[in-house]
Amino acid sequence: MLAQITRTKIRTAALILAIASSSSLALAQDWHYNDHDRDDYRFDRDHDRDGLRIARDFGFQDGRSVGRQDMFKGKPLNPYPRGRYAHEDHGYRHEYGDKYSYEAEYARAYREGYERAYR
């Protein structure tokens, strides 16, 4: 009889321990999930900044190239994207975020690169 009571107490303690362990694991996983959301937001924000940097790089290089060509050909100053650069989305990918922001940054950098090269 005493052995049977002891076994019942051991089983009950093991069951309580198993339940407590699984609920702690669930809380730890939930905390990690919420922390991951914040990391994703930070990643998205950083990725958007990278997209604008890429827009600046493409815009500046494209503007500089066209500015040099125009200067050597004796064309008048025209620092606005045109021809194959008219869409102002050269190098854009969906991962870079808002396309309008990308295009605006590209056009600004294009004008800067064009004006520097045309001098």
N, C-alpha and C positions, 0 to 999 in steps of 0.2 A: 504494500500500500504506500509506504513512504517513497519507494523508488518511482512509483507511478506519479505521485504528486511532484517529485523533483523533476521528472521528465516533462510534465505539463508546464511547470514554471520555466524550464529551460526553453521549451518551444515558444511560450508566450514572450519571453525576453528576446528570443531570436526574431520573432515576428515584429515586435516593437522596434527592434534595432533595424530591421530591413525597411520598415515603413519610414522611420526617421532618416535613414540614409538616402532613400529614393526621393523624399521631399527636399532634402538638402541639395541633392544633385539637380533637381528641377529648378530650385531657386538660383543655383549657380549658373545653370544654362540660361535662364531668363535674364540674369544680370549681364551675361556675356552677349546675349542677343541685343539688348538695349545699348550696350557699349558699342557694338558693331554698327548700329544705326548711326551713331554719332560719327564714327570713323568714315562711314560711307558719305555722310554729308560733307565732312572735311575733304574727302577724296574728290567729290563732285565739284566743290568750290575750287580746289587746287587744279582740277582738270580743266575747269572753265578758264582759269588764269593761263594755263598752258595753251589752251585754244587761242586766246587773244595774243599770246606771245608768238604763236605760229602764224597768226594772221599778220602781225607786224613784220615778221621775217619775210613771209611771201610777198606782202605788199611792198616793202622797202626794196627787195631785190628786183621785183618786177618793174617798179617805178624807175629804179636806177638804170635798168637795162633799156627801157623805152626812152628815158631821158638822154642817155648816151647816143642812142640811134638817132633821135630827133636832132640833137646838137650837131652830130657829124653830117647829117643830111641837110642841115640848114633850115629845118622846119621851125615855125614859131613855137614859143613856149606854150604848152598845153598839159598842165600837170594832172589832168583828170583821167582816170582809167578809161580806156577805150579799146576797140578791137577785141581781141581774144580775152582781154582783162576787164571788159565792160561789166561783167556780172559781179565782179568784186568778191568772188568766192573761191578763187584759186587756192587749192590745198585744203579746203574745208571738208570736214568729216562730221557726221552726226554726233560723235562722241565729244566734240568740242563745245557743245552747248548751243546757245541761241545763235542762229544763223545771221540775224540782223546785226547783232553786236559784232560778230566776226567780220561781216561785210563793212561795217563802219570803221572798224580798226584797220582793216586791210586798205580801205580807200585813204584813210589818214596817212598811213605809212607809205602808201604808193606815192602820194603827193610829195611827202618829205624826201623819199628816195629820188623821185624825178627831179625835184628842184635842186637837190645837191649835185646830181650828175650833170644837169644842164648848164651849170655855171661855166 
